């Protein structure tokens, strides 16, 4: 149909569809917040392996009984918990956390771990929304530290399974020469923008003779990394330092340098890559892991691309703009841009390593 009536009907249909979609999104956002409460208050942990009534959960987790009851009912209504008999008196109902749900919510090393995806948007991004309003108006950024401990912990947990269970296999299968280098006793690796050290510790665990140096600008993250080093018993092989690699003068001493899921956040990625290049020993390799975004802009797009754009708007771009001058990359760092940054930093060979991961793309620079 064409003309005014047809156009109106089309607009009405699109309005209805968008309203329905945003209602679903609003419901999802609200339920995400209830999951956040369950994680932070220890409610899921208190239910693991042991069903509970509202009163029992309140006692185990140290929360008020009326709140416990409402939370349990909501979680059962959402399908996150099982309830033995919905028709019982509220005080008599007992609730169970299914085993699979416990794995997703409580096991950080599970490939289905979902807790980081709750902590980051609710506890981290949600907390800085007033700052984002100001930043969008001024053109300035929001510093990484403003996102707080929930974002820091969520970001660390998000890639835990990738670093522990997948990254060593990617190197072994797709980069056998790098694997052989890392296997040598006394081989040296620099993990740049290491955050809380999950990637550094994972590589140290995979290669028992490897010496690892982790560098990051965020002092609280380095503090957590150092604590984890002591817990893992690798303090003799892994050390962490608060440092800006773009200005660090530690030349030609590392066999491998890594930058995992961080280049797109940096205000001056070329300077950091140039610093990484100075750190490499002759014949050394730089490995980058960046979001697996499309080669070119596409709209409307799939859920993965939508997820990346959301993260970019709420975190990566504001963090990249927190310092000036900034190239303002954001999460949508497409391969062409990686190649451009690498060439400007002096690298002559940039290769995409096919690891067939939904969210990550691995690059080898030399």
C-alpha positions, 0 to 999 in steps of 0.5 A: 500500500502507498499513500497516507493511510498505508504509511500510517498503518506501517508506522503503527505496526512499527511502533507496536513492534518497537514497544513490544521489543522494548518491553521485553528489553525492560523486563530483561533489564529488571530481571538482570538486576534481581540476578545481581541481588542474588549474586551480591547478597549470596542468595544463590550460593546459599541455595546451592545443593540445599533447598530453602524456604524464605525463612531459611534463606534469610537466615543463611544469607543474612537478609530480611525474611520479607525480602527473601520471600519476595525474591524467591517468588520472583525468581521462581516466576522467572524460571530461575528457581524451582518451587516444590509446590506453588499452592502451599502457604508462602511460609511453607514453600521451598525453593531449589536452585537447579544444578545447571543454573548453579553452574551458570551463576556460580562457577566462574570457570564454566563456559556458561558463566553468566555472573560477569554479564550481570555485574558489568552492566548492573553494578558497573555501567548502571552506576556511571549513567549520570557521568555518561549523560555529562560526558555525552554533552561535553564530549569528554570521557569517563575514566575506567576507575569510575566503573568500580569494583563490580565492573572490574570483577565482571570484566575479569570473569568474562574472559576467565574461561577463554584464558584458562580453557581456550587460549592455550589451545589456540596457541598450540594448534594455530601458532605452533612456533609460538607454542614452542617458544613459550614452552622453553624454560626461561622464556619471557612474556609481557602481558600488556593491559593485563587487568587483574591478571587472569590472562597472565596467570592462565599462560603461566599455568599453561607453560610452567617454565614461562616468566610473565610480566603483567603491566596495567595502568589501573592500580586496584587491578594490579593489586588484585593480580598480585594477590592472585599470584600469591594464591596461585603459588607462582610469585617466583614466575609472575610479577605485576607492575603499574606502568604505561607501556607507551612510555616504558623503556624496557627494550627487546627483552620479551619473546612474546608480548600480548594485549588481550581485549584492551587495545580498543579502549586506549586513547593512543593505541599506536603508542602502546603498540610501538611500546610493545614492539620495543619490548620484543626480542628479535624475532618476537611475536605480539598477540592481540585479542580484540572483539570479533566485529564485522569487517564493515558496518551493517544494520540492522545487525545480529545480537553479537554486533548489537552487544558490542555496540552497547558495550562501546556506548556504555564503556569502551568509547567513554573510557577511551575518551577519558584522556586527551588526545584520543583516537576514540576507537571504541569496541568496534575495532574492525580488522582494517583499523587494527592493521592501520594502527599496527603499521603506524607502530612499525609492524610489517606483518599482521595476520588474523589467526582463525580461532573460530570464536563468536566474540574474539578475534586473534591477531599476530603481529611481527 
